[in-house]
Amino acid sequence: MTIMESVGMTRKQLYKMLTLEGIYYCLCLTACMATVGSLILWILGKVIQNNLAYFVFDYPGGALLIISCSFMVLCTSIPRLIFHRTLKESVTTRLKRFQNTI
């Protein structure tokens, strides 16, 4: 973030970029969960149903919706918290600290 700010990106642009990046990650996680996760869940349901006659598979749509909303909150709030935490120092101070770690 510091390097982006030092080459001319405004804080508003940086904040927007981090928010959109978090939304992108959330959509990727939700897509993987909805496709690969559902396929694995369906296969496991069939295997268990073949072994246990009384087993009934019920797709957990409500739980998936809650998990997707949790992903959205986490993927957008964590970058925002880090962004606000780093605003306490000036760009030059952060660049000096970054240069010392290299």
C-alpha positions in Angstrom: 0.0 0.0 0.0 2.8 2.4 0.8 4.4 2.0 -2.6 1.1 2.6 -4.3 0.7 5.8 -2.3 4.2 6.9 -3.0 3.7 6.7 -6.8 0.6 8.8 -6.7 -2.4 6.7 -5.8 -4.7 8.7 -3.5 -6.0 7.2 -0.3 -9.6 7.1 -1.7 -8.4 5.1 -4.7 -6.4 2.8 -2.5 -9.4 2.3 -0.2 -11.6 1.5 -3.2 -9.0 -0.9 -4.7 -8.8 -2.8 -1.4 -12.5 -3.0 -1.1 -13.0 -4.3 -4.7 -10.1 -6.7 -4.2 -11.9 -8.1 -1.1 -15.1 -8.5 -3.0 -13.3 -10.3 -5.8 -11.7 -12.7 -3.3 -15.2 -13.3 -1.8 -16.7 -14.1 -5.2 -13.9 -16.5 -6.0 -14.3 -18.3 -2.6 -18.1 -18.4 -3.0 -17.7 -19.8 -6.6 -15.3 -22.5 -5.4 -17.6 -23.4 -2.5 -20.7 -23.5 -4.8 -19.1 -25.7 -7.5 -16.3 -27.9 -6.1 -17.7 -27.9 -2.5 -21.2 -28.8 -3.7 -19.8 -31.6 -5.9 -17.8 -33.1 -3.0 -20.9 -32.8 -0.7 -23.1 -34.5 -3.3 -20.6 -37.4 -3.7 -20.3 -37.8 0.0 -24.1 -37.8 0.3 -24.4 -40.6 -2.3 -21.7 -42.7 -0.6 -23.3 -42.4 2.8 -26.8 -43.0 1.3 -25.6 -46.2 -0.2 -24.2 -47.4 3.2 -27.0 -46.2 5.4 -30.6 -46.9 4.3 -32.1 -44.3 6.7 -29.8 -41.4 5.5 -31.6 -38.5 3.8 -29.4 -35.9 2.1 -30.6 -32.3 2.4 -28.6 -29.6 0.6 -27.4 -26.9 3.2 -28.4 -23.9 1.2 -29.0 -21.7 4.2 -25.6 -22.5 5.7 -23.9 -21.8 2.4 -25.6 -18.4 2.3 -24.5 -17.6 5.8 -20.9 -18.7 5.0 -20.9 -16.5 1.9 -22.1 -13.5 3.8 -19.4 -14.2 6.4 -16.8 -14.3 3.6 -18.0 -11.0 2.3 -17.7 -9.4 5.7 -14.2 -10.8 6.4 -12.8 -10.2 2.9 -13.9 -6.5 2.9 -13.3 -5.6 6.6 -9.8 -7.0 7.2 -8.2 -4.9 4.4 -10.1 -1.9 5.6 -8.8 -2.4 9.1 -5.3 -2.8 7.9 -5.7 0.3 5.7 -6.9 2.5 8.6 -4.1 1.1 10.9 -1.4 2.1 8.4 -2.8 5.7 8.0 -1.4 6.7 11.4 2.1 7.0 9.9 3.3 9.2 7.1 4.3 7.7 3.7 7.9 8.5 4.2 8.0 6.8 7.6 6.5 3.7 6.1 8.8 3.8 3.1 11.9 4.0 5.4 10.6 1.1 7.5 9.9 -0.9 4.3 13.4 -0.1 3.0 15.0 -1.3 6.3 13.3 -4.7 6.0 14.7 -5.4 2.5 
